[in-house]
Amino acid sequence: MRTAADRRKRQNSRLAVAALSLTLATPALAQRFDATSPVTGQPDNPGIGQEAAPNGLPALKRSIPDGLTRDSGRSSLGGDTTGGEQTGGDSLRSPLSPPIPRQTLGQPGQSQLDTRITTGGRRTGGSSTAPANLAPSTLLRTRAAPPRRIGSATRRVTQSVTQVPPPALRLSPVVQQPVVGVPNPSTVTPIRPLFPLQAIGPTLGLLTPGFILGTDLARAIPTDPAFAPIGYQVGTFTVLPTFAQSIGYDSNPDQTSRQIAKGSVALRTDATVDFRSNWSSSSLQGSLRGSYLETPQNEAASRPAADGTVRLRIDANRDLRIDAEGRFLVDTQRTSSANLQAPAATSRPLLAVYGGSLGATETFNRLSVTLRGSIDRSEFDNARLANGTTINQSDRNLNQYSLQLRTAYEVNPDFSPFIDLLGDTRVYDQRFDLTGVRRDSDGIALAFGTSIGLARSVTGEISAGIQHRTYVDPTLRDINAPLLNAALVWAASPLTTVRLTAATGVTETTIPGSSGVLTEVATLEVQHDLLRNLSIVLGGSYLRNDYQNSTIRENGFSATARVDYHFTRWLTLRGTYLYQKFDSTVAGSSFQENTFLLGLRVNP
């Protein structure tokens, strides 16, 4: 028989079961576990921390408000999806654990993170957020993990240094682009005629402006590497031979007065050899050129021309450099020249100048001292007249000995001022010339200048000073004259190059009563590449001769236009026009000339 106590216990059990069934049957709103601010009453850091799982227990949140996942917006300091960083609750999950399935709206234990949050912290949309914003119970608050901040300021840097090992360079493959076509050759730097040498040479005033300009422009500025000649490898040298044949017309090949000028078809042949050593230290390079102008309708005007320079540099040690040079120049004298005075000559007599120099340069940190000695010889061929007689010019042959001392200081790589002290003596083969005058002389010059390289756009050197020359014969007066030398190259643009050369000096003469000739020479050249294989060259030259203690004055001018079209590396079509005008106070010595040439240039 059951007692009343047993009946009450059974009744209480039935009530508990009924309450539990009612509770389970009624859908409940998910409990939120956000920390509520005691000041504003709004959740702190909404979307961060805990939420109710389907079983009613707290779980880490997997998404943030507005439907954004935890992997979104990781550009802040706290996380970076690309770097593999995880922040918030997701950082505690293993990458191998299965994803937590999303719950549909209205299910028990549903998360309210899909609702939107206003700027005031209140949620809108969906069901009421009031129950979800209640503070969690003490038990759940104790069990819940505190909200986590999104990363730290030094986490990413520390991870990249400590957790990402640097690549081993010795194990990294080296990927190189394949070589297509013919490799570009190393360009051989052409050697230009040395006008400072000619400035102290005794025969500069005897040359024509056209020869000076033609010699200076004989070797063009290197063109596009795609059309530069490759040359031949001979031992440790790179050799670049060149051959050119041209045909055209010359209006005055004799270079005489207009009254007796006789034009002719012109056939010009040119041959050039440039070479350079490929040594790791020291160097040997040179350039040799020869040409012959054939005028079939005026055989007396046919003439050769040649010039060349060979240079050797020996690097004795880090501070000592030894330089040696050999040079020559061959031309012909005009029959109407004031110094020849043989207008009835049947041919143009030869003129040859050749010599060499040897010097050494010692460097003391930024200071350098150069001492160079030179020997040059000038020879004149005899002139033959139409009546069979010969004009002997052996009394004009002479030797010149010179010494140059240069002291330079390198302020910076683009500016190196220097001081030049030059001294020379000229000794004739014969003691007296045909007029009984001794023409041996001594000269001294002082010049100040600088070597410049302004951002590699303007390179070269320029100097100016004064020179003084005294003569052995008392009837010849001393000469004081300015001294100017310049050799500048201006790279105006990748397609345009400007080159300027200038020189002054005192040259020799056979005019009775005149001690010497003050000669001034300047050339200007502009080269522009219209295409990679098409270039145009415009040049001009000026020559002035002032005979001291005489009334003779000579002024010459020449201009040229040249077009080079490169078919290939080894074949070039060249068209040239040359204009010369020479005015002299001597009757019959002035002339004017026009030359047209069209030919092929071959670089085998």
C-alpha positions as CSV (number, residue, x, y, z in Angstrom):
1,M,0.0,0.0,0.0
2,R,1.4,3.2,-1.1
3,T,1.8,6.0,1.2
4,A,1.0,9.6,0.5
5,A,4.7,10.5,0.2
6,D,5.1,8.0,-2.7
7,R,2.0,9.4,-4.4
8,R,3.5,13.0,-4.2
9,K,6.8,11.8,-5.6
10,R,5.1,10.1,-8.5
11,Q,3.0,13.2,-9.2
12,N,6.1,15.5,-9.1
13,S,7.8,13.1,-11.6
14,R,4.9,13.3,-14.0
15,L,4.9,17.1,-13.8
16,A,8.7,17.3,-14.5
17,V,8.3,15.0,-17.5
18,A,5.4,17.1,-18.8
19,A,7.4,20.3,-18.3
20,L,10.4,18.9,-20.0
21,S,8.2,17.7,-22.9
22,L,6.6,21.1,-23.2
23,T,10.0,22.7,-23.1
24,L,11.4,20.5,-25.9
25,A,8.2,21.0,-28.0
26,T,8.4,24.8,-27.8
27,P,10.9,26.4,-30.3
28,A,13.3,28.5,-28.3
29,L,15.4,31.4,-29.4
30,A,19.1,30.9,-29.5
31,Q,21.0,32.3,-26.5
32,R,23.7,34.9,-27.3
33,F,26.9,35.1,-25.4
34,D,28.2,38.6,-26.4
35,A,29.6,40.7,-23.6
36,T,27.2,43.6,-23.0
37,S,28.7,47.0,-22.3
38,P,27.6,48.3,-18.8
39,V,27.5,51.9,-20.2
40,T,25.6,51.6,-23.5
41,G,23.8,48.4,-22.9
42,Q,24.9,47.3,-26.4
43,P,27.0,44.2,-27.2
44,D,30.8,44.9,-27.2
45,N,32.4,43.7,-30.5
46,P,29.3,42.2,-32.1
47,G,30.1,39.1,-34.0
48,I,33.2,38.3,-31.9
49,G,33.2,35.6,-29.2
50,Q,30.5,32.9,-28.5
51,E,27.1,31.9,-29.8
52,A,24.7,29.1,-29.1
53,A,25.3,25.8,-30.8
54,P,22.4,23.4,-31.8
55,N,22.9,21.5,-28.5
56,G,22.4,24.8,-26.5
57,L,26.1,25.0,-25.4
58,P,28.3,28.0,-26.3
59,A,30.4,27.7,-29.5
60,L,32.9,30.0,-31.3
61,K,31.3,32.1,-33.9
62,R,32.0,31.2,-37.6
63,S,30.8,34.4,-39.3
64,I,30.6,38.1,-38.8
65,P,27.7,40.5,-39.3
66,D,26.4,41.3,-42.8
67,G,27.0,37.8,-44.0
68,L,30.8,38.2,-44.2
69,T,32.8,35.1,-43.4
70,R,35.7,35.2,-41.0
71,D,38.2,34.9,-44.0
72,S,36.9,38.2,-45.4
73,G,38.6,41.5,-44.7
74,R,41.9,40.0,-43.5
75,S,44.0,42.9,-44.8
76,S,44.3,44.4,-41.3
77,L,47.2,43.7,-39.0
78,G,45.4,40.9,-37.3
79,G,45.1,38.4,-40.2
80,D,46.0,37.7,-43.8
81,T,44.3,34.9,-45.7
82,T,47.1,34.7,-48.2
83,G,49.6,34.2,-45.4
84,G,47.6,31.4,-43.8
85,E,46.6,33.5,-40.7
86,Q,43.4,32.8,-38.8
87,T,41.8,35.1,-36.2
88,G,38.9,34.8,-33.9
89,G,37.2,31.5,-33.3
90,D,38.4,29.9,-36.6
91,S,42.0,29.9,-35.5
92,L,41.2,27.2,-32.9
93,R,39.8,24.8,-35.4
94,S,42.0,22.3,-37.1
95,P,42.2,22.7,-40.9
96,L,41.2,19.0,-41.2
97,S,38.1,19.3,-39.1
98,P,34.8,19.2,-41.0
99,P,33.0,22.5,-41.6
100,I,30.2,23.4,-39.2
101,P,26.9,23.2,-41.2
102,R,25.0,26.4,-41.5
103,Q,21.6,26.4,-39.7
104,T,18.4,27.4,-41.3
105,L,16.2,30.2,-39.9
106,G,13.8,29.0,-37.3
107,Q,15.7,25.9,-36.1
108,P,16.3,25.5,-32.4
109,G,19.6,26.9,-31.3
110,Q,19.8,29.1,-34.5
111,S,22.5,31.8,-34.5
112,Q,21.4,35.4,-35.0
113,L,24.5,36.5,-36.8
114,D,22.7,36.7,-40.1
115,T,20.8,39.7,-38.9
116,R,22.2,43.1,-39.7
117,I,23.6,45.6,-37.2
118,T,23.1,49.3,-37.3
119,T,25.7,51.9,-36.3
120,G,24.1,52.1,-32.9
121,G,24.7,48.4,-32.3
122,R,21.1,47.3,-32.6
123,R,20.1,44.4,-34.9
124,T,17.4,44.8,-37.6
125,G,15.6,42.2,-39.6
126,G,14.4,38.8,-38.6
127,S,13.0,38.1,-35.2
128,S,13.4,40.3,-32.2
129,T,16.9,40.6,-30.9
130,A,16.0,41.4,-27.4
131,P,16.4,37.8,-26.0
132,A,19.6,37.4,-28.0
133,N,21.1,40.4,-26.4
134,L,20.7,39.2,-22.9
135,A,23.8,38.7,-20.9
136,P,24.9,35.0,-20.6
137,S,24.5,33.1,-17.4
138,T,27.3,32.9,-14.9
139,L,28.0,29.4,-15.8
140,L,28.2,30.0,-19.5
141,R,30.2,33.2,-19.0
142,T,32.7,31.2,-16.9
143,R,33.0,28.5,-19.6
144,A,33.1,30.9,-22.5
145,A,36.5,32.0,-23.8
146,P,37.1,35.8,-23.7
147,P,36.8,37.7,-27.0
148,R,40.0,37.7,-29.0
149,R,41.5,40.7,-30.8
150,I,42.3,40.5,-34.5
151,G,46.0,39.8,-34.6
152,S,48.9,41.9,-33.4
153,A,51.2,44.5,-35.0
154,T,54.2,42.2,-35.1
155,R,52.6,38.8,-35.7
156,R,52.9,38.8,-39.5
157,V,56.5,40.0,-39.6
158,T,57.5,37.5,-36.9
159,Q,55.8,34.7,-38.8
160,S,57.5,35.5,-42.1
161,V,60.9,35.6,-40.4
162,T,60.7,32.7,-38.0
163,Q,58.3,30.3,-39.7
164,V,59.0,30.8,-43.4
165,P,62.5,29.5,-44.2
166,P,64.5,31.6,-46.8
167,P,65.0,29.9,-50.2
168,A,68.4,28.2,-50.7
169,L,70.1,30.1,-53.6
170,R,72.3,27.2,-54.5
171,L,69.2,25.0,-55.0
172,S,67.2,27.7,-56.9
173,P,67.2,27.0,-60.7
174,V,68.6,29.8,-63.0
175,V,66.3,30.4,-65.9
176,Q,67.9,32.2,-68.9
177,Q,66.2,33.5,-72.0
178,P,67.1,31.7,-75.2
179,V,69.5,33.4,-77.6
180,V,67.8,34.2,-80.9
181,G,69.7,35.4,-83.9
182,V,73.3,36.6,-84.2
183,P,74.8,38.1,-81.0
184,N,75.7,41.8,-81.2
185,P,79.4,42.3,-81.6
186,S,81.6,44.4,-79.4
187,T,82.0,47.7,-81.1
188,V,85.5,48.8,-82.0
189,T,86.0,52.4,-81.0
190,P,87.2,54.2,-84.1
191,I,90.3,56.3,-83.7
192,R,89.9,59.9,-84.8
193,P,92.7,62.0,-86.2
194,L,94.5,63.9,-83.5
195,F,94.1,67.6,-84.1
196,P,96.2,68.5,-81.1
197,L,99.0,66.8,-82.9
198,Q,98.2,68.6,-86.1
199,A,98.0,71.9,-84.2
200,I,101.7,71.8,-83.6
201,G,102.4,70.2,-87.0
202,P,104.1,72.3,-89.6
203,T,101.8,71.3,-92.5
204,L,98.3,71.8,-91.3
205,G,97.8,75.0,-93.2
206,L,98.7,73.2,-96.5
207,L,95.6,70.9,-96.3
208,T,92.4,71.8,-98.0
209,P,89.1,72.1,-96.0
210,G,87.6,69.2,-97.9
211,F,90.5,66.9,-97.0
212,I,90.3,67.9,-93.3
213,L,86.5,67.3,-93.3
214,G,86.8,64.1,-95.2
215,T,89.5,62.8,-92.9
216,D,87.5,63.7,-89.8
217,L,84.3,62.1,-91.1
218,A,86.0,59.0,-92.6
219,R,84.7,56.8,-89.8
220,A,81.1,57.4,-88.9
221,I,79.8,57.2,-85.4
222,P,78.8,53.6,-84.7
223,T,75.2,52.9,-85.9
224,D,72.6,50.6,-84.4
225,P,74.2,47.4,-83.1
226,A,71.9,45.4,-85.2
227,F,73.7,46.7,-88.3
228,A,77.2,47.0,-86.8
229,P,79.9,44.9,-88.5
230,I,81.0,41.8,-86.7
231,G,84.5,41.6,-88.0
232,Y,87.0,38.7,-87.7
233,Q,88.7,37.2,-84.6
234,V,92.4,36.9,-85.4
235,G,94.0,35.6,-82.3
236,T,93.3,38.0,-79.5
237,F,92.3,40.8,-82.0
238,T,89.1,41.9,-83.6
239,V,89.7,43.1,-87.1
240,L,87.1,45.0,-89.1
241,P,88.0,45.5,-92.8
242,T,86.0,47.8,-95.0
243,F,86.0,48.3,-98.8
244,A,84.0,51.0,-100.7
245,Q,83.6,51.8,-104.3
246,S,81.9,55.0,-105.5
247,I,81.1,56.7,-108.8
248,G,80.1,60.2,-109.4
249,Y,81.2,63.6,-110.8
250,D,83.8,66.2,-109.7
251,S,83.4,69.7,-111.1
252,N,87.0,70.8,-110.3
253,P,89.3,67.9,-109.4
254,D,92.4,70.1,-110.0
255,Q,91.2,72.6,-107.4
256,T,92.3,75.5,-109.5
257,S,90.6,78.8,-110.5
258,R,87.3,78.7,-112.2
259,Q,88.7,79.9,-115.6
260,I,90.9,76.8,-116.1
261,A,88.8,74.2,-114.1
262,K,88.0,71.0,-115.9
263,G,85.4,68.6,-114.6
264,S,85.5,64.8,-114.9
265,V,83.8,61.6,-113.9
266,A,85.0,60.6,-110.5
267,L,85.8,57.0,-109.4
268,R,86.7,56.7,-105.8
269,T,88.1,53.6,-104.0
270,D,88.4,53.4,-100.2
271,A,89.8,50.7,-98.0
272,T,89.9,50.8,-94.2
273,V,91.1,48.4,-91.5
274,D,90.2,48.9,-87.9
275,F,91.5,46.5,-85.2
276,R,91.5,46.2,-81.4
277,S,92.9,43.8,-78.9
278,N,90.7,41.8,-76.6
279,W,93.1,41.7,-73.6
280,S,92.1,41.8,-70.0
281,S,94.6,44.6,-69.4
282,S,96.5,47.0,-71.7
283,S,95.3,47.4,-75.2
284,L,96.4,47.8,-78.8
285,Q,94.2,49.4,-81.4
286,G,94.5,51.1,-84.7
287,S,92.8,52.5,-87.8
288,L,94.3,52.6,-91.2
289,R,92.7,54.2,-94.2
290,G,93.6,54.6,-97.9
291,S,91.8,56.0,-100.9
292,Y,92.4,56.9,-104.5
293,L,90.4,59.3,-106.6
294,E,90.5,58.5,-110.4
295,T,89.4,61.2,-112.8
296,P,89.5,59.6,-116.3
297,Q,88.7,62.9,-118.1
298,N,91.5,64.8,-116.2
299,E,94.3,62.4,-115.4
300,A,96.5,65.1,-113.9
301,A,94.0,65.5,-111.0
302,S,94.0,61.8,-110.0
303,R,95.5,61.5,-106.6
304,P,95.9,59.2,-103.5
305,A,95.1,60.0,-99.8
306,A,95.8,58.1,-96.6
307,D,95.9,58.5,-92.9
308,G,96.3,56.2,-89.9
309,T,96.9,55.9,-86.2
310,V,98.0,53.0,-84.0
311,R,98.0,53.2,-80.2
312,L,99.4,51.0,-77.5
313,R,98.5,51.3,-73.8
314,I,100.5,49.3,-71.3
315,D,99.1,49.1,-67.7
316,A,102.3,48.7,-65.8
317,N,100.6,48.7,-62.4
318,R,97.6,50.3,-60.8
319,D,99.0,53.8,-60.9
320,L,101.4,53.8,-63.9
321,R,100.3,53.7,-67.5
322,I,102.6,53.8,-70.6
323,D,101.2,55.1,-73.9
324,A,102.8,54.7,-77.4
325,E,101.4,56.0,-80.7
326,G,102.4,55.8,-84.4
327,R,100.7,58.0,-87.0
328,F,100.9,59.1,-90.7
329,L,99.2,61.3,-93.1
330,V,99.5,61.4,-96.9
331,D,98.0,64.1,-99.2
332,T,98.8,66.1,-102.3
333,Q,99.6,69.7,-102.8
334,R,97.4,71.9,-104.9
335,T,99.2,73.2,-108.0
336,S,97.7,76.6,-107.3
337,S,99.0,76.7,-103.7
338,A,100.7,79.9,-102.7
339,N,103.6,77.9,-101.2
340,L,104.1,75.7,-104.3
341,Q,103.9,78.5,-106.9
342,A,103.8,76.0,-109.8
343,P,100.5,76.5,-111.7
344,A,102.0,74.7,-114.7
345,A,102.7,71.5,-112.8
346,T,101.6,68.3,-114.7
347,S,100.6,66.5,-111.5
348,R,100.0,67.2,-107.8
349,P,103.2,66.6,-105.7
350,L,102.8,64.4,-102.6
351,L,103.0,65.5,-99.0
352,A,103.7,63.1,-96.2
353,V,103.7,63.5,-92.5
354,Y,104.6,60.6,-90.1
355,G,105.9,60.2,-86.6
356,G,105.4,58.7,-83.2
357,S,105.2,59.5,-79.5
358,L,105.9,57.8,-76.2
359,G,104.6,58.8,-72.8
360,A,103.9,57.7,-69.3
361,T,101.1,58.7,-66.8
362,E,101.5,58.4,-63.0
363,T,98.5,58.7,-60.8
364,F,98.7,60.0,-57.2
365,N,95.2,59.4,-55.9
366,R,93.3,62.2,-57.8
367,L,96.4,63.9,-59.2
368,S,97.9,62.6,-62.4
369,V,101.1,63.7,-64.2
370,T,101.8,62.8,-67.9
371,L,105.1,63.3,-69.7
372,R,105.1,62.6,-73.5
373,G,107.7,63.0,-76.1
374,S,107.0,63.1,-79.9
375,I,109.0,63.0,-83.2
376,D,107.3,64.0,-86.5
377,R,108.7,64.3,-90.0
378,S,107.4,66.2,-93.0
379,E,108.5,65.4,-96.5
380,F,107.5,67.1,-99.8
381,D,107.7,65.6,-103.3
382,N,109.2,67.5,-106.2
383,A,106.9,69.2,-108.6
384,R,107.2,68.5,-112.4
385,L,106.3,71.2,-114.9
386,A,104.9,70.8,-118.4
387,N,108.2,71.8,-120.0
388,G,110.0,69.0,-118.2
389,T,111.7,71.0,-115.5
390,T,111.5,70.0,-111.8
391,I,110.9,72.2,-108.8
392,N,113.0,70.8,-105.9
393,Q,111.2,71.0,-102.6
394,S,113.8,69.2,-100.5
395,D,114.5,72.4,-98.6
396,R,111.0,72.1,-97.0
397,N,111.7,68.7,-95.4
398,L,112.0,69.0,-91.6
399,N,111.8,67.2,-88.3
400,Q,109.9,68.3,-85.3
401,Y,110.8,67.2,-81.7
402,S,108.3,68.1,-79.0
403,L,107.7,67.5,-75.3
404,Q,104.5,67.8,-73.4
405,L,103.9,67.9,-69.6
406,R,100.3,67.7,-68.4
407,T,99.2,67.9,-64.7
408,A,95.5,67.0,-64.1
409,Y,93.4,66.8,-61.0
410,E,90.2,64.8,-61.0
411,V,87.6,66.8,-59.1
412,N,85.0,64.2,-60.0
413,P,84.6,61.7,-62.8
414,D,83.0,64.3,-65.1
415,F,85.4,67.2,-64.5
416,S,89.2,67.0,-64.6
417,P,91.0,70.3,-65.1
418,F,94.6,70.2,-66.4
419,I,97.6,72.4,-67.3
420,D,99.6,71.7,-70.4
421,L,103.1,72.9,-71.0
422,L,104.4,72.2,-74.5
423,G,107.8,72.8,-76.1
424,D,109.1,71.9,-79.5
425,T,111.8,72.6,-82.0
426,R,111.8,72.3,-85.8
427,V,114.9,71.5,-87.7
428,Y,115.2,71.5,-91.5
429,D,117.2,69.1,-93.5
430,Q,119.0,71.9,-95.3
431,R,120.5,74.8,-93.3
432,F,119.2,77.4,-95.7
433,D,116.2,77.3,-98.1
434,L,116.2,78.4,-101.7
435,T,116.0,82.1,-100.7
436,G,119.0,81.8,-98.3
437,V,116.9,82.0,-95.1
438,R,117.3,79.7,-92.0
439,R,113.9,78.6,-91.0
440,D,114.7,76.5,-87.9
441,S,112.6,77.6,-84.9
442,D,111.7,76.9,-81.3
443,G,108.2,77.1,-79.7
444,I,106.7,77.0,-76.3
445,A,103.0,77.0,-75.3
446,L,101.0,77.0,-72.1
447,A,97.4,75.9,-72.1
448,F,94.6,75.4,-69.5
449,G,91.8,73.0,-70.1
450,T,89.6,70.3,-68.7
451,S,88.3,66.9,-69.6
452,I,84.5,66.8,-69.3
453,G,81.8,64.1,-69.2
454,L,78.5,65.8,-68.3
455,A,76.2,62.9,-67.5
456,R,77.8,61.1,-70.5
457,S,75.9,63.4,-72.8
458,V,78.9,65.7,-73.5
459,T,82.3,64.1,-73.5
460,G,85.8,65.2,-74.6
461,E,88.2,67.9,-73.7
462,I,88.8,71.6,-74.4
463,S,91.8,73.8,-73.7
464,A,93.0,77.4,-74.4
465,G,96.3,79.2,-73.9
466,I,99.0,81.1,-75.7
467,Q,102.0,80.0,-77.8
468,H,105.3,81.7,-78.7
469,R,107.7,80.8,-81.5
470,T,111.2,82.2,-82.2
471,Y,113.3,81.8,-85.3
472,V,117.0,81.3,-85.8
473,D,117.2,83.7,-88.7
474,P,117.2,87.4,-87.5
475,T,115.1,88.4,-90.5
476,L,112.1,86.4,-89.3
477,R,110.0,87.9,-86.6
478,D,108.8,86.0,-83.5
479,I,105.1,84.9,-83.5
480,N,102.8,85.2,-80.5
481,A,99.4,83.6,-81.1
482,P,96.5,82.1,-79.1
483,L,96.2,78.4,-78.7
484,L,92.9,76.6,-78.8
485,N,92.2,72.8,-79.0
486,A,88.8,71.1,-78.6
487,A,87.4,67.6,-79.2
488,L,83.8,67.3,-78.0
489,V,81.0,64.8,-78.6
490,W,77.4,65.7,-77.6
491,A,74.8,62.9,-77.5
492,A,71.8,65.2,-78.0
493,S,69.5,62.2,-78.1
494,P,69.7,58.4,-78.6
495,L,69.3,59.2,-82.4
496,T,71.3,62.4,-82.7
497,T,75.0,63.0,-82.1
498,V,77.0,66.2,-82.6
499,R,80.8,66.3,-82.8
500,L,83.0,69.4,-82.7
501,T,86.8,69.5,-83.3
502,A,88.9,72.7,-83.3
503,A,92.6,73.4,-83.4
504,T,95.0,76.3,-83.8
505,G,98.7,76.4,-84.5
506,V,101.7,78.0,-86.3
507,T,102.6,76.2,-89.5
508,E,105.5,76.6,-91.9
509,T,105.7,78.5,-95.2
510,T,108.2,79.3,-98.0
511,I,106.8,82.8,-98.7
512,P,109.8,85.2,-98.6
513,G,109.7,87.5,-95.5
514,S,107.0,85.5,-93.7
515,S,108.1,83.7,-90.6
516,G,105.0,81.4,-90.4
517,V,101.3,81.0,-90.8
518,L,98.8,81.2,-88.1
519,T,96.3,78.4,-88.9
520,E,92.8,77.9,-87.5
521,V,90.8,74.8,-88.2
522,A,87.3,73.7,-87.0
523,T,84.9,70.9,-88.0
524,L,81.3,70.3,-87.0
525,E,79.4,67.1,-87.7
526,V,75.8,66.1,-86.9
527,Q,74.6,62.5,-87.3
528,H,70.9,61.6,-87.0
529,D,69.4,58.1,-87.4
530,L,66.1,58.3,-89.3
531,L,65.7,54.6,-89.0
532,R,67.7,51.8,-87.5
533,N,69.4,51.2,-90.8
534,L,69.1,54.8,-92.3
535,S,71.3,57.6,-91.0
536,I,72.1,61.1,-92.4
537,V,75.3,63.1,-91.7
538,L,75.7,66.8,-92.1
539,G,79.1,68.3,-91.6
540,G,81.1,71.5,-92.1
541,S,84.7,72.6,-91.9
542,Y,86.4,76.0,-91.7
543,L,90.1,76.8,-92.5
544,R,91.9,80.1,-92.1
545,N,95.5,80.9,-92.9
546,D,97.0,84.2,-91.8
547,Y,100.6,84.6,-93.2
548,Q,102.6,86.6,-90.6
549,N,104.4,89.7,-91.9
550,S,102.7,89.2,-95.3
551,T,99.5,90.3,-97.0
552,I,98.4,86.8,-97.9
553,R,95.2,85.7,-96.3
554,E,93.3,82.4,-97.1
555,N,89.8,81.3,-96.0
556,G,88.3,78.0,-96.8
557,F,85.0,76.4,-96.2
558,S,83.6,72.9,-97.0
559,A,80.2,71.3,-96.4
560,T,79.0,67.7,-96.8
561,A,75.8,65.7,-96.7
562,R,76.0,61.9,-96.5
563,V,73.3,59.3,-96.4
564,D,74.0,55.7,-95.3
565,Y,71.4,53.0,-95.9
566,H,72.3,49.6,-94.3
567,F,70.9,46.6,-96.2
568,T,72.6,44.2,-93.9
569,R,75.6,44.2,-91.5
570,W,78.0,43.9,-94.4
571,L,76.4,45.9,-97.2
572,T,75.7,49.7,-97.1
573,L,74.6,52.1,-99.8
574,R,76.2,55.5,-99.4
575,G,75.5,58.8,-101.1
576,T,77.8,61.8,-100.6
577,Y,77.8,65.4,-101.6
578,L,80.9,67.6,-100.9
579,Y,81.2,71.3,-101.5
580,Q,84.5,73.3,-101.2
581,K,85.2,76.9,-101.5
582,F,88.7,78.4,-101.0
583,D,89.4,82.2,-101.2
584,S,93.0,83.6,-101.3
585,T,94.5,87.0,-101.9
586,V,97.0,85.3,-104.2
587,A,95.9,85.5,-107.8
588,G,94.9,82.1,-109.3
589,S,94.9,80.4,-105.9
590,S,91.2,80.4,-105.2
591,F,88.9,77.6,-106.3
592,Q,85.4,76.1,-105.9
593,E,84.5,72.5,-106.2
594,N,81.4,70.3,-106.1
595,T,81.6,66.5,-105.8
596,F,78.8,63.9,-106.1
597,L,79.4,60.3,-105.2
598,L,77.2,57.2,-105.0
599,G,78.6,53.8,-104.0
600,L,78.5,50.6,-102.0
601,R,80.4,50.0,-98.7
602,V,81.2,46.4,-97.9
603,N,82.2,45.1,-94.4
604,P,83.1,41.5,-95.1
